[in-house]
C-alpha cells in the first residue's frame, strides 16, 4: 500500500524519468535526482526548469541555475508555510510527501485536544520541523530535537512563518542522549515522531547506524510514552527498509495493545503514476 500526499497546491511533481524528477515549488521549477526513478521518460533536461542539481562522478554534486531565482522563497500547505532553499546534496529543506503524516497525526491530536486533553509530542531527528509545525498547529505542545543547529533554526523560521509564536520547544542535541535524560527526569509524551537517518553523527561524534540502532532506540523511546498515548510514528528513507520492517519494530517494541499500520509514502505526479518516497509505520494506541 502507498499513501500519497495529495493535498498540495504549491507543490507538484511535473514529470519523472532517467533518475530525475521535475518539480514545481511555488513558481520555481527544480530538476533533482531521485534514486527511485529507474524508468525512462522524456528528456527532462530539455524541459523549462529554473535550476538543476547535477550529480558529480566523485560523489555529491552542485546546483546549476538556468535563470536567476531567489535565494529562498515560501510555499504553503493549508495553514502551514515553509521556507524553501536549494541546499547541499539536492535538498530544499522540506519533504512534501510528509504531508501524509502531518494529516494523520494532526487529526489524532486535534481530536484529543477537542476532548479536553493536553497533548505532548516528541519529534526526534526533527530536521526543519514540518511535523513539529503541523502538530503544534493541531494543538500539541511539541519538543523538537535535532543535532544540527542550522536545521533547528530553520524549524523556528517555519514555525514563525506559520503563525506560531509558542507551542514548540527546540533542542539541539543527540537524540539518544536527550531521550535518556527525559527518562531520568520522568517526562512522558502522548505522541512520538521520528525520522531516523541511515547513518549519522551527533554533535559530540556519536555514531548512528540504522540497522543496529533503530530497534533498541524505539524500545528506549517506548518508555517515554504516557499511560494513554496517541501514536508512535516512524518515517524512513533508508533504501531496503521495507514497511513490514517498521511494522515489526513497532509491534515488538510497543506490544499488541494498539493498531500498527505500515506503508509506502509517496507523491502523485502529473504523469498519473505515484512516485515512491520512503516508508512509514504508525502505532495508534487503542
C-alpha positions as CSV (number, residue, x, y, z in Angstrom):
1,X,0.0,0.0,0.0
2,X,1.2,3.5,-0.8
3,X,-0.2,6.7,0.9
4,X,0.1,9.8,-1.4
5,X,0.3,13.4,-0.2
6,X,-2.4,14.7,-2.5
7,X,-3.3,17.9,-0.7
8,X,-0.6,20.2,-2.2
9,X,-1.4,23.3,-4.2
10,X,2.0,25.0,-4.1
11,X,4.0,21.9,-5.0
12,X,3.7,19.2,-7.7
13,X,5.8,16.6,-9.5
14,X,5.5,17.5,-13.1
15,X,7.5,14.6,-14.7
16,X,9.9,11.8,-13.9
17,X,12.5,9.8,-15.8
18,X,16.1,8.6,-16.1
19,X,16.9,9.2,-12.4
20,X,15.4,12.6,-12.1
21,X,12.2,14.3,-11.1
22,X,10.9,17.7,-12.3
23,X,9.1,19.6,-9.5
24,X,7.2,22.9,-9.1
25,X,7.9,24.6,-5.8
26,X,5.5,27.6,-5.9
27,X,6.5,29.4,-9.1
28,X,10.1,27.9,-9.2
29,X,10.8,24.7,-11.1
30,X,13.6,22.4,-10.0
31,X,15.1,19.3,-11.6
32,X,16.5,17.0,-8.9
33,X,18.0,13.4,-8.9
34,X,15.8,10.6,-7.4
35,X,17.2,7.1,-7.0
36,X,13.7,5.6,-7.2
37,X,13.2,6.8,-10.7
38,X,14.8,3.9,-12.6
39,X,12.4,4.1,-15.6
40,X,12.8,6.2,-18.7
41,X,10.7,9.1,-19.8
42,X,11.0,12.2,-21.9
43,X,14.3,14.1,-21.7
44,X,13.7,16.3,-18.6
45,X,16.9,18.3,-19.4
46,X,15.0,19.8,-22.4
47,X,12.2,21.0,-20.1
48,X,11.7,24.5,-18.9
49,X,13.3,24.5,-15.4
50,X,14.9,27.1,-13.2
51,X,17.7,25.1,-11.6
52,X,19.1,21.5,-11.7
53,X,21.1,19.6,-9.2
54,X,23.7,17.7,-11.1
55,X,25.5,14.7,-9.5
56,X,29.3,14.5,-9.6
57,X,31.1,11.3,-10.5
58,X,33.3,11.9,-7.5
59,X,30.2,12.0,-5.2
60,X,27.9,14.8,-4.1
61,X,27.1,17.4,-6.7
62,X,26.1,21.0,-7.2
63,X,23.2,23.2,-8.2
64,X,23.2,24.9,-11.7
65,X,20.9,27.8,-12.2
66,X,19.4,28.3,-15.6
67,X,18.0,31.7,-14.6
68,X,18.1,33.9,-11.5
69,X,15.9,32.8,-8.7
70,X,15.5,34.0,-5.1
71,X,17.9,32.6,-2.5
72,X,14.9,31.3,-0.7
73,X,11.1,31.5,-1.0
74,X,8.0,30.3,0.8
75,X,5.3,27.7,-0.1
76,X,2.2,26.8,1.8
77,X,0.2,23.6,2.7
78,X,-3.1,24.7,4.1
79,X,-2.4,26.9,7.1
80,X,1.3,25.8,7.2
81,X,4.1,27.9,5.5
82,X,7.6,26.7,4.8
83,X,10.9,28.2,3.7
84,X,12.3,26.6,0.6
85,X,16.0,26.9,-0.3
86,X,18.3,24.9,-2.6
87,X,20.8,23.3,-0.3
88,X,23.6,20.8,-0.4
89,X,23.0,17.2,-1.6
90,X,19.9,18.2,-3.7
91,X,17.7,19.1,-0.7
92,X,15.3,22.0,-0.4
93,X,14.6,21.9,3.4
94,X,11.2,20.2,3.0
95,X,9.9,16.7,2.2
96,X,6.4,17.3,0.7
97,X,5.4,13.6,1.0
98,X,5.4,14.0,4.8
99,X,2.1,15.8,4.5
100,X,0.7,12.2,4.7
101,X,1.9,12.1,8.3
102,X,1.0,15.7,9.1
103,X,-2.6,14.9,8.3
104,X,-2.8,11.6,10.2
105,X,-1.0,12.6,13.4
106,X,-2.6,16.1,13.3
107,X,-6.1,14.6,13.2
108,X,-5.3,12.4,16.2
109,X,-4.0,15.5,18.2
110,X,-7.0,17.7,17.2
111,X,-9.5,15.0,18.3
112,X,-7.7,14.6,21.7
113,X,-7.5,18.4,22.2
114,X,-11.2,18.8,21.4
115,X,-11.9,16.2,24.1
116,X,-10.0,18.4,26.6
117,X,-6.6,16.6,26.7
118,X,-3.3,18.4,26.9
119,X,-1.2,16.7,24.3
120,X,2.6,16.5,24.4
121,X,4.6,15.2,21.4
122,X,8.3,14.5,20.9
123,X,9.7,14.9,17.4
124,X,13.2,13.2,17.1
125,X,15.6,13.8,14.2
126,X,13.2,16.6,13.5
127,X,15.1,18.4,10.7
128,X,13.4,21.7,9.6
129,X,10.2,21.0,11.6
130,X,7.5,20.1,9.1
131,X,5.9,17.7,11.6
132,X,6.6,20.0,14.6
133,X,4.8,22.9,12.9
134,X,1.9,20.7,11.8
135,X,1.5,19.1,15.3
136,X,1.7,22.5,17.1
137,X,-0.9,23.9,14.7
138,X,-3.1,21.0,15.7
139,X,-2.8,21.9,19.3
140,X,0.1,19.8,20.7
141,X,3.0,21.0,22.8
142,X,5.9,19.8,20.7
143,X,9.5,19.2,21.7
144,X,11.7,19.4,18.6
145,X,15.1,17.6,18.8
146,X,17.8,17.6,16.1
147,X,21.6,17.5,16.3
148,X,22.1,20.1,13.6
149,X,21.7,23.7,14.9
150,X,21.1,25.1,11.5
151,X,18.1,22.8,10.9
152,X,16.6,23.7,14.3
153,X,16.9,27.4,13.4
154,X,15.1,26.7,10.1
155,X,12.4,24.9,12.1
156,X,11.9,28.1,14.1
157,X,11.6,30.1,10.9
158,X,9.0,27.7,9.6
159,X,7.0,28.0,12.8
160,X,7.0,31.8,12.7
161,X,6.0,31.7,9.0
162,X,3.1,29.5,10.0
163,X,2.0,32.0,12.7
164,X,3.3,30.1,15.7
165,X,5.0,32.1,18.4
166,X,4.8,29.3,21.0
167,X,4.0,25.6,21.3
168,X,7.4,24.3,20.2
169,X,10.4,23.7,22.4
170,X,13.6,23.5,20.4
171,X,16.5,21.3,21.5
172,X,19.9,20.9,19.7
173,X,21.2,17.6,20.9
174,X,21.9,14.0,20.1
175,X,18.5,12.3,20.1
176,X,19.6,9.3,22.2
177,X,21.2,11.4,24.8
178,X,18.1,13.6,25.1
179,X,15.8,10.5,25.4
180,X,18.0,9.1,28.2
181,X,17.8,12.4,30.1
182,X,14.0,12.6,29.6
183,X,13.6,9.0,31.0
184,X,15.7,10.0,34.1
185,X,13.6,13.1,34.5
186,X,10.4,11.1,34.3
187,X,9.0,13.1,31.4
188,X,6.3,11.5,29.3
189,X,4.8,12.2,25.9
190,X,1.5,11.3,24.3
191,X,3.0,11.0,20.8
192,X,6.4,10.3,19.4
193,X,7.6,11.0,15.8
194,X,11.0,10.0,14.5
195,X,12.7,10.3,11.1
196,X,16.0,8.4,11.8
197,X,18.8,8.8,9.3
198,X,20.5,5.8,7.7
199,X,23.8,7.0,9.1
200,X,24.6,9.9,11.3
201,X,26.9,11.5,13.7
202,X,25.9,13.5,16.8
203,X,27.4,16.8,17.9
204,X,30.0,15.0,20.1
205,X,30.8,12.4,17.5
206,X,28.1,9.9,18.5
207,X,27.6,7.3,15.7
208,X,24.3,6.1,14.4
209,X,23.7,3.2,12.0
210,X,20.0,2.4,11.5
211,X,20.4,-1.4,11.1
212,X,21.8,-1.8,14.6
213,X,20.5,1.3,16.4
214,X,16.8,1.7,15.4
215,X,15.2,-1.2,17.2
216,X,16.8,-0.6,20.6
217,X,16.2,3.1,20.2
218,X,12.5,2.5,19.5
219,X,12.3,0.3,22.6
220,X,14.0,3.0,24.6
221,X,11.6,5.7,23.3
222,X,8.6,3.5,24.2
223,X,9.5,4.2,27.8
224,X,8.6,7.9,27.2
225,X,5.0,7.2,26.2
226,X,2.3,8.3,28.6
227,X,-0.2,5.8,30.1
228,X,-2.7,6.7,27.4
229,X,-0.6,7.6,24.3
230,X,-2.0,8.6,20.9
231,X,0.7,7.4,18.5
232,X,4.2,6.4,17.7
233,X,5.3,7.2,14.2
234,X,8.5,6.1,12.3
235,X,9.4,7.5,8.9
236,X,12.3,6.1,7.0
237,X,14.1,6.9,3.7
238,X,16.6,4.1,4.1
239,X,16.8,2.0,1.0
240,X,15.8,-1.6,1.6
241,X,13.9,-0.9,4.9
242,X,10.5,-2.2,3.9
243,X,7.2,-1.1,5.5
244,X,6.9,-4.6,7.1
245,X,10.2,-4.0,9.0
246,X,8.7,-0.9,10.6
247,X,5.5,-2.8,11.4
248,X,7.6,-5.5,13.2
249,X,9.7,-2.9,15.1
250,X,6.6,-1.1,16.4
251,X,4.7,-4.4,17.2
252,X,7.7,-5.9,19.1
253,X,8.7,-2.7,20.9
254,X,5.3,-1.4,21.9
255,X,3.3,-4.5,22.3
256,X,0.0,-5.5,20.8
257,X,-2.5,-3.2,22.5
258,X,-2.5,-0.8,19.6
259,X,-3.1,-0.9,15.9
260,X,0.0,-0.9,13.8
261,X,0.0,0.1,10.1
262,X,2.9,0.3,7.7
263,X,3.0,1.6,4.2
264,X,5.0,3.3,1.4
265,X,4.8,7.1,1.4
266,X,4.7,8.9,-2.0
267,X,3.7,11.8,-4.2
268,X,1.2,11.9,-7.1
269,X,2.7,13.0,-10.4
270,X,1.1,14.9,-13.3
271,X,2.1,11.8,-15.4
272,X,-0.6,9.8,-13.4
273,X,1.8,7.5,-11.6
274,X,2.8,7.5,-8.0
275,X,6.4,8.4,-7.0
276,X,7.5,6.3,-4.0
277,X,9.4,8.4,-1.4
278,X,10.1,6.1,1.5
279,X,8.3,4.1,4.2
280,X,6.2,4.9,7.2
281,X,4.9,3.0,10.2
282,X,2.5,4.1,12.9
283,X,1.3,2.7,16.1
284,X,-2.1,4.0,17.3
285,X,-3.0,3.2,20.9
286,X,-6.4,1.6,21.4
